[in-house]
Amino acid sequence: MLALVTACLPRMAAAQGSAVPVDRLAKLEKDVAQAQSSADNAWVLTSSALVLMMTGPGLALFYGGLVRKKNVLGTMMQSFTLMAIVTVLWAILGYSLCFAAGNRFIGGFEHAFLRGVGAAPDADYAATIPQQSYMVFQLMFAIITPALITGAFAERMKFSAMALFMVLWSIMVYDPMAHMVWGKGGLLNAAPGGRFPTLDFAGGTVVHITSGVSALVCALYLGKRLGYPKEAILPHSVVLSFIGACLLWIGWFGFNAGSALASGGLATSAFVATHFAAAAAVVGWGLAEWLRNGKPSALGAISGAVAGLVAITPASGFVGPMAALIIGFIAGMFCYVMVAIVKALFGYDDSLDAFGVHGAGGTIGALLTGIFAASAVNPIFKDSAGNPLPSGLLEGNAHQVLNQFVGVVVAWGLAIVGTLVILKVVDLVVGLRVTPEHEVQGLDLSQHGEEGYNLEY
């Protein structure tokens, strides 16, 4: 817009037989730039609020409804508490380790305690918004990522163990992965040309693979819930989960479209891709469930929507609407197989299917991004003259699929090794699992001394 105004004003003035005063043109350019900056900042701050809504109330309700009623508050409390714990950690150290200049694997301490993070933009990340806006937007991703893991160990981990585990996990797993994919000079960073440029627009590897794979490790390390799988362990309120899923769907527009970091066409494209993929995944999961069980379920529908949202996350800023439909449909069917068939086949107790949806969905989404990425949507790769280069396999860039695979392997490896080490340390320090008596009693009473539902009143 600024270029258009700059080009047109002199022509308009010339047509009128006069020259445009230099100071007037400069003022107009400044006004247009400020207007664009204000619009971008408003969108990023709005998106930050939408992403925070995904954790509380979105994820808290979604997970809370899926557990038994004796664990509803304990489960929701985990999501809510992480909104506080990760925020404090982010201000002290997390943001700097993710986004300050460092090496290929981790950032430095330049922005520890948010030093230098203020109203001035950091052009390496977002040139039209304050760095503080970028910081708080990225904080919301750092909050929801560990909260996703809680679905795997729901109903059986101590609250103290959860808190310590998440602090260590954020530092040892999330921060390095975020720096490698999005940070300056990161190993997998696509924008400044990392060693293995991995396309991850909004967190397929950073958020969903790391959390989902870590969730599986937690489920295997802690073991199964008492009575699983012989006793039926059913959701106490699919209604709560339904509301939570709807809030997640809405909040995901901030998650993906907000990652454009500007209120322009790329945000619109990511918004559309996000919605289309979620819708197609509902159809894919529902169809698979219908064929296998003879009827589609509400729980399946909302799980399918989340699977589609997960899978489109890395691709949202690189693919068009039709590719988003394909990615969503594939993810819906694939994640259904992982949840309904693979989990039963191997017998692990991923309580709320954090791995089956986020780990599996994030992996398939990251790989499909390498196939469907289109330079017409986002010309992220350019030659020395600034001309767009092919982005994905369908455009002739087969090497991008290999880069995506490397990104997936790094995310899986870091999540597995880091999570195992942290679990061992936490187990030695405070112990991970509640006692059998407390598990039977429920986490609401045993960990927090209160109940979600009091039938006496």
C-alpha positions as CSV (number, residue, x, y, z in Angstrom):
1,M,0.0,0.0,0.0
2,L,2.8,2.4,0.9
3,A,4.5,1.7,-2.5
4,L,1.2,2.3,-4.3
5,V,0.6,5.6,-2.5
6,T,4.2,6.7,-3.2
7,A,4.0,5.9,-6.9
8,C,0.6,7.4,-7.5
9,L,0.9,10.8,-5.7
10,P,3.5,12.3,-8.0
11,R,1.5,11.2,-11.1
12,M,-1.7,12.7,-9.7
13,A,0.2,16.0,-8.9
14,A,1.8,16.0,-12.3
15,A,-1.6,15.7,-13.9
16,Q,-2.7,18.7,-12.0
17,G,0.4,20.7,-13.1
18,S,2.0,20.9,-9.7
19,A,4.8,19.1,-7.8
20,V,4.2,17.2,-4.6
21,P,6.0,18.8,-1.7
22,V,8.7,16.5,-0.3
23,D,7.6,17.1,3.3
24,R,4.0,16.2,2.4
25,L,4.9,13.0,0.7
26,A,7.2,12.0,3.6
27,K,4.5,12.7,6.1
28,L,2.0,10.6,4.0
29,E,4.5,7.7,3.8
30,K,5.0,7.9,7.6
31,D,1.2,7.9,8.2
32,V,0.7,4.9,6.0
33,A,3.5,3.0,7.7
34,Q,2.1,3.8,11.1
35,A,-1.3,2.7,10.1
36,Q,0.0,-0.6,8.8
37,S,2.0,-1.1,12.0
38,S,-1.0,-0.3,14.1
39,A,-3.1,-2.8,12.2
40,D,-0.5,-5.5,12.4
41,N,0.0,-4.9,16.1
42,A,-3.8,-5.1,16.8
43,W,-4.0,-8.4,14.9
44,V,-1.0,-9.9,16.8
45,L,-2.4,-8.8,20.2
46,T,-5.8,-10.2,19.3
47,S,-4.2,-13.4,18.2
48,S,-2.3,-13.6,21.4
49,A,-5.5,-13.5,23.4
50,L,-7.1,-16.2,21.1
51,V,-4.1,-18.5,21.7
52,L,-4.3,-18.0,25.4
53,M,-8.0,-18.9,25.2
54,M,-7.0,-22.2,23.7
55,T,-5.3,-23.2,27.0
56,G,-7.9,-21.8,29.3
57,P,-10.8,-22.3,28.8
58,G,-10.3,-24.4,25.6
59,L,-8.0,-27.1,26.5
60,A,-9.0,-27.1,30.2
61,L,-12.6,-27.8,29.2
62,F,-11.7,-30.3,26.5
63,Y,-9.4,-32.4,28.7
64,G,-11.6,-31.8,31.8
65,G,-14.7,-33.3,30.2
66,L,-12.8,-36.4,29.1
67,V,-11.7,-37.5,32.6
68,R,-13.8,-39.0,35.3
69,K,-15.6,-36.5,37.5
70,K,-13.3,-37.1,40.5
71,N,-10.4,-35.7,38.4
72,V,-12.0,-32.8,36.6
73,L,-10.6,-30.0,38.7
74,G,-7.2,-31.6,38.9
75,T,-7.1,-31.9,35.2
76,M,-8.3,-28.3,34.5
77,M,-5.9,-27.0,37.2
78,Q,-2.9,-28.3,35.3
79,S,-3.8,-26.2,32.2
80,F,-4.6,-23.2,34.3
81,T,-1.5,-23.4,36.5
82,L,0.7,-23.7,33.4
83,M,-0.7,-20.3,32.2
84,A,1.0,-18.9,35.3
85,I,4.2,-21.0,35.6
86,V,5.3,-20.8,32.0
87,T,4.6,-17.0,31.9
88,V,7.0,-16.4,34.8
89,L,9.6,-18.8,33.3
90,W,9.2,-17.1,29.9
91,A,9.9,-13.6,31.3
92,I,13.0,-14.8,33.2
93,L,14.6,-17.0,30.7
94,G,12.4,-18.7,28.1
95,Y,12.0,-16.0,25.5
96,S,15.7,-15.4,25.4
97,L,16.6,-19.1,25.0
98,C,14.1,-19.3,22.1
99,F,14.7,-16.0,20.2
100,A,17.9,-14.3,21.3
101,A,20.9,-14.9,19.0
102,G,22.8,-18.0,20.0
103,N,24.0,-21.1,18.2
104,R,22.1,-23.5,15.9
105,F,20.5,-25.3,18.9
106,I,19.7,-22.7,21.6
107,G,19.5,-19.0,22.0
108,G,21.6,-16.9,24.3
109,F,20.9,-14.8,27.4
110,E,20.6,-11.4,25.6
111,H,16.9,-11.1,26.5
112,A,17.0,-12.7,29.9
113,F,14.5,-10.9,32.2
114,L,13.2,-9.4,29.0
115,R,16.2,-7.0,28.6
116,G,15.8,-5.0,25.5
117,V,12.3,-6.3,24.7
118,G,10.2,-3.2,24.3
119,A,8.4,-1.0,21.8
120,A,11.1,-1.2,19.1
121,P,10.6,-4.1,16.5
122,D,13.1,-6.9,15.9
123,A,13.2,-6.9,12.1
124,D,14.5,-10.5,12.1
125,Y,11.1,-11.6,13.4
126,A,8.5,-8.9,12.7
127,A,9.4,-5.5,11.4
128,T,6.0,-3.8,11.9
129,I,5.2,-4.7,15.5
130,P,6.9,-4.0,18.9
131,Q,9.2,-6.8,20.0
132,Q,7.1,-7.0,23.2
133,S,4.1,-7.9,21.1
134,Y,6.0,-10.6,19.4
135,M,7.3,-11.8,22.7
136,V,3.8,-12.1,24.3
137,F,2.4,-13.8,21.1
138,Q,5.1,-16.5,21.3
139,L,4.5,-16.9,25.1
140,M,1.1,-18.2,24.3
141,F,2.6,-21.0,22.3
142,A,5.0,-21.8,25.1
143,I,2.0,-22.1,27.5
144,I,-0.2,-24.4,25.5
145,T,2.5,-26.8,24.4
146,P,3.3,-28.4,27.8
147,A,-0.4,-28.2,28.7
148,L,-1.1,-30.6,25.8
149,I,1.2,-33.2,27.4
150,T,-1.0,-33.4,30.5
151,G,-3.6,-35.4,28.5
152,A,-1.3,-38.4,28.4
153,F,-0.8,-38.7,32.2
154,A,-4.2,-37.5,33.2
155,E,-5.6,-39.0,36.4
156,R,-2.3,-40.4,37.8
157,M,0.5,-37.8,38.2
158,K,1.2,-35.8,41.3
159,F,0.6,-32.1,41.0
160,S,4.1,-31.3,42.4
161,A,5.6,-33.6,39.9
162,M,3.7,-32.0,37.0
163,A,4.9,-28.6,38.0
164,L,8.5,-29.5,38.2
165,F,8.4,-31.6,35.1
166,M,6.9,-28.8,33.0
167,V,9.5,-26.3,34.2
168,L,12.3,-28.6,33.2
169,W,10.6,-29.7,30.0
170,S,10.0,-26.1,28.8
171,I,13.7,-25.3,29.2
172,M,15.2,-28.6,27.9
173,V,12.8,-29.5,25.1
174,Y,10.5,-26.6,24.1
175,D,13.1,-23.8,24.1
176,P,15.7,-25.6,22.0
177,M,13.1,-26.8,19.5
178,A,11.6,-23.3,19.2
179,H,15.0,-21.8,18.6
180,M,16.0,-24.4,16.0
181,V,12.9,-23.8,14.0
182,W,12.1,-20.1,14.5
183,G,15.2,-18.6,16.2
184,K,18.0,-16.6,14.6
185,G,20.5,-19.0,13.1
186,G,18.5,-22.0,14.1
187,L,19.4,-25.4,12.6
188,L,15.9,-25.9,11.0
189,N,15.0,-22.3,10.4
190,A,13.6,-21.8,6.9
191,A,13.5,-18.0,6.7
192,P,17.1,-17.0,7.3
193,G,18.3,-20.2,5.7
194,G,19.0,-22.8,8.4
195,R,21.0,-26.0,7.7
196,F,17.9,-27.9,7.1
197,P,15.1,-25.4,6.3
198,T,12.0,-26.9,7.7
199,L,8.6,-25.3,6.8
200,D,6.7,-24.9,10.1
201,F,4.4,-21.9,10.0
202,A,2.8,-22.1,13.4
203,G,4.3,-25.1,15.3
204,G,3.8,-28.5,13.9
205,T,7.2,-29.6,15.0
206,V,7.8,-27.1,17.8
207,V,4.4,-27.5,19.5
208,H,2.6,-30.7,18.4
209,I,5.3,-33.2,17.7
210,T,7.3,-32.3,20.8
211,S,4.3,-32.4,23.1
212,G,2.7,-35.4,21.5
213,V,5.8,-37.6,21.5
214,S,6.7,-36.4,25.1
215,A,3.1,-37.4,26.0
216,L,3.7,-40.9,24.8
217,V,6.9,-41.2,26.7
218,C,5.1,-40.0,29.9
219,A,2.3,-42.5,29.4
220,L,4.8,-45.4,28.9
221,Y,6.9,-44.3,31.9
222,L,4.1,-43.9,34.4
223,G,2.2,-47.0,33.3
224,K,-1.5,-47.6,33.0
225,R,-4.2,-46.2,35.2
226,L,-5.6,-48.6,37.8
227,G,-8.1,-50.9,36.0
228,Y,-7.1,-49.9,32.5
229,P,-8.1,-51.4,30.1
230,K,-10.2,-54.1,31.8
231,E,-12.5,-51.5,33.4
232,A,-14.4,-48.9,31.3
233,I,-13.0,-45.5,31.9
234,L,-15.4,-43.1,30.3
235,P,-15.5,-39.3,29.9
236,H,-17.7,-37.8,32.6
237,S,-18.9,-34.9,30.4
238,V,-18.6,-34.9,26.6
239,V,-20.6,-31.6,26.8
240,L,-17.7,-29.9,28.5
241,S,-15.3,-31.4,26.0
242,F,-17.6,-30.3,23.1
243,I,-17.5,-26.6,24.3
244,G,-13.7,-26.9,24.8
245,A,-13.2,-28.2,21.3
246,C,-15.3,-25.3,19.8
247,L,-13.1,-22.8,21.7
248,L,-10.0,-24.5,20.4
249,W,-11.2,-24.3,16.9
250,I,-11.9,-20.6,17.3
251,G,-8.6,-19.9,19.1
252,W,-6.7,-21.8,16.4
253,F,-7.3,-18.9,14.1
254,G,-5.0,-16.8,16.3
255,F,-2.6,-19.7,16.5
256,N,-2.2,-20.1,12.7
257,A,-3.3,-16.8,11.1
258,G,-1.7,-14.8,13.9
259,S,1.6,-16.4,12.9
260,A,1.6,-14.2,9.8
261,L,2.5,-11.5,12.2
262,A,0.7,-9.0,10.0
263,S,-2.9,-8.2,9.1
264,G,-2.4,-8.9,5.4
265,G,-3.1,-11.5,2.8
266,L,-1.0,-14.2,4.3
267,A,-3.1,-14.1,7.5
268,T,-6.2,-14.5,5.5
269,S,-4.7,-17.5,3.6
270,A,-3.7,-19.1,6.9
271,F,-7.1,-18.4,8.4
272,V,-8.9,-20.1,5.5
273,A,-6.6,-23.1,5.4
274,T,-7.0,-23.6,9.1
275,H,-10.8,-23.7,8.9
276,F,-10.9,-25.9,5.8
277,A,-8.6,-28.5,7.3
278,A,-10.5,-28.7,10.5
279,A,-13.8,-29.2,8.6
280,A,-12.2,-31.9,6.3
281,A,-10.8,-33.7,9.3
282,V,-14.2,-33.9,11.0
283,V,-15.4,-35.6,7.8
284,G,-12.4,-37.9,7.6
285,W,-12.5,-39.0,11.3
286,G,-16.3,-39.3,11.2
287,L,-16.3,-41.4,8.0
288,A,-13.6,-43.8,9.4
289,E,-15.5,-44.2,12.7
290,W,-18.8,-44.6,10.9
291,L,-17.4,-47.4,8.6
292,R,-15.8,-49.2,11.6
293,N,-18.5,-48.7,14.3
294,G,-21.6,-48.2,12.3
295,K,-22.2,-44.7,13.7
296,P,-20.3,-41.4,14.1
297,S,-19.9,-40.0,17.7
298,A,-19.7,-36.5,19.0
299,L,-16.4,-37.3,20.7
300,G,-15.1,-38.5,17.4
301,A,-16.2,-35.4,15.7
302,I,-14.5,-33.0,18.1
303,S,-11.4,-35.2,18.1
304,G,-11.3,-35.1,14.4
305,A,-11.5,-31.3,14.4
306,V,-8.5,-31.1,16.7
307,A,-6.6,-33.5,14.6
308,G,-7.2,-31.4,11.5
309,L,-6.2,-28.3,13.3
310,V,-3.0,-29.9,14.5
311,A,-2.0,-31.2,11.0
312,I,-2.6,-27.9,9.2
313,T,-0.6,-25.9,11.7
314,P,2.8,-26.3,10.0
315,A,1.3,-25.9,6.6
316,S,-1.2,-23.1,7.2
317,G,0.9,-20.4,5.9
318,F,2.2,-22.3,2.9
319,V,-0.8,-24.0,1.3
320,G,-4.1,-23.0,-0.4
321,P,-7.6,-24.1,0.5
322,M,-7.8,-27.3,-1.6
323,A,-4.5,-28.6,-0.2
324,A,-5.8,-27.8,3.3
325,L,-8.9,-29.9,2.6
326,I,-6.7,-32.8,1.6
327,I,-4.3,-32.5,4.6
328,G,-7.3,-32.3,7.0
329,F,-9.0,-35.3,5.5
330,I,-5.9,-37.4,5.6
331,A,-5.1,-36.3,9.2
332,G,-8.7,-37.1,10.4
333,M,-8.5,-40.7,9.1
334,F,-4.9,-41.2,10.1
335,C,-5.4,-40.0,13.7
336,Y,-8.5,-42.1,14.1
337,V,-6.5,-45.2,13.2
338,M,-3.8,-44.2,15.7
339,V,-6.4,-43.6,18.5
340,A,-8.8,-46.4,17.8
341,I,-6.5,-49.2,16.5
342,V,-2.8,-48.6,17.1
343,K,-3.3,-47.6,20.8
344,A,-5.3,-50.8,21.4
345,L,-2.9,-52.9,19.5
346,F,0.1,-51.8,21.6
347,G,-1.9,-51.4,24.9
348,Y,-0.4,-48.1,26.1
349,D,-2.6,-45.8,28.2
350,D,-2.4,-42.4,26.6
351,S,-5.4,-41.2,28.7
352,L,-6.7,-38.4,26.5
353,D,-5.0,-39.4,23.2
354,A,-2.4,-36.6,23.3
355,F,0.0,-38.7,21.2
356,G,-2.7,-40.1,18.9
357,V,-3.8,-36.6,18.0
358,H,-0.9,-34.2,18.5
359,G,2.1,-36.5,18.0
360,A,0.7,-38.4,15.1
361,G,-1.2,-35.4,13.6
362,G,1.8,-33.1,13.9
363,T,4.0,-35.7,12.2
364,I,1.7,-36.3,9.2
365,G,1.1,-32.5,9.0
366,A,4.8,-31.7,8.9
367,L,5.5,-34.2,6.1
368,L,2.5,-33.2,4.1
369,T,3.6,-29.6,4.3
370,G,6.7,-30.6,2.3
371,I,4.4,-32.0,-0.4
372,F,1.8,-29.3,-0.7
373,A,3.7,-26.1,0.1
374,A,3.2,-23.6,-2.7
375,S,5.3,-20.5,-3.6
376,A,2.2,-18.7,-4.8
377,V,0.9,-18.7,-1.2
378,N,4.2,-17.9,0.5
379,P,7.4,-17.5,-1.6
380,I,9.7,-18.2,1.3
381,F,12.5,-19.6,-0.8
382,K,14.1,-17.2,-3.3
383,D,17.1,-17.1,-5.6
384,S,19.9,-14.5,-5.5
385,A,17.8,-12.1,-7.6
386,G,14.8,-12.4,-5.3
387,N,12.7,-14.6,-7.6
388,P,10.5,-17.2,-5.9
389,L,11.7,-20.8,-5.9
390,P,9.5,-23.9,-5.7
391,S,8.4,-24.6,-2.1
392,G,7.1,-28.2,-2.1
393,L,7.2,-31.5,-3.9
394,L,4.3,-30.8,-6.2
395,E,6.2,-27.7,-7.5
396,G,9.3,-29.8,-8.1
397,N,11.1,-29.3,-4.8
398,A,11.5,-32.9,-3.7
399,H,14.3,-32.0,-1.4
400,Q,11.8,-30.2,0.9
401,V,10.3,-33.5,1.9
402,L,13.7,-34.6,3.1
403,N,14.0,-31.3,5.1
404,Q,10.6,-31.9,6.7
405,F,11.7,-35.4,7.6
406,V,14.8,-34.1,9.2
407,G,12.7,-31.6,11.2
408,V,10.4,-34.4,12.3
409,V,13.3,-36.7,13.4
410,V,14.9,-33.9,15.4
411,A,11.6,-33.1,17.1
412,W,11.0,-36.8,17.9
413,G,14.6,-37.4,19.1
414,L,14.7,-34.3,21.4
415,A,11.3,-35.1,22.8
416,I,12.1,-38.7,23.6
417,V,15.5,-38.2,25.1
418,G,14.7,-34.9,26.9
419,T,11.5,-36.3,28.4
420,L,13.0,-39.5,29.6
421,V,15.8,-37.6,31.4
422,I,13.4,-35.2,33.0
423,L,11.0,-37.9,34.1
424,K,13.8,-39.8,35.8
425,V,15.0,-36.7,37.6
426,V,11.5,-35.7,38.8
427,D,10.8,-39.3,39.8
428,L,13.9,-39.3,42.0
429,V,13.2,-35.8,43.5
430,V,9.5,-35.8,44.3
431,G,8.1,-39.0,42.8
432,L,5.8,-39.0,39.7
433,R,2.8,-41.0,40.4
434,V,0.1,-40.6,43.1
435,T,-0.4,-43.5,45.5
436,P,-3.0,-46.1,44.5
437,E,-5.3,-44.8,47.3
438,H,-5.1,-41.3,46.0
439,E,-5.7,-42.5,42.4
440,V,-8.9,-44.3,43.6
441,Q,-9.9,-41.2,45.6
442,G,-9.3,-38.9,42.6
443,L,-6.9,-36.0,42.1
444,D,-9.4,-33.4,43.0
445,L,-9.5,-34.4,46.7
446,S,-6.0,-36.0,47.0
447,Q,-4.1,-33.1,45.3
448,H,-6.3,-30.1,45.9
449,G,-8.7,-30.9,48.7
450,E,-11.8,-30.0,46.8
451,E,-14.4,-31.4,44.4
452,G,-15.6,-30.3,41.0
453,Y,-19.2,-31.3,41.8
454,N,-20.8,-31.3,45.2
455,L,-24.1,-33.0,45.0
456,E,-25.2,-31.9,48.5
457,Y,-25.8,-28.4,47.3
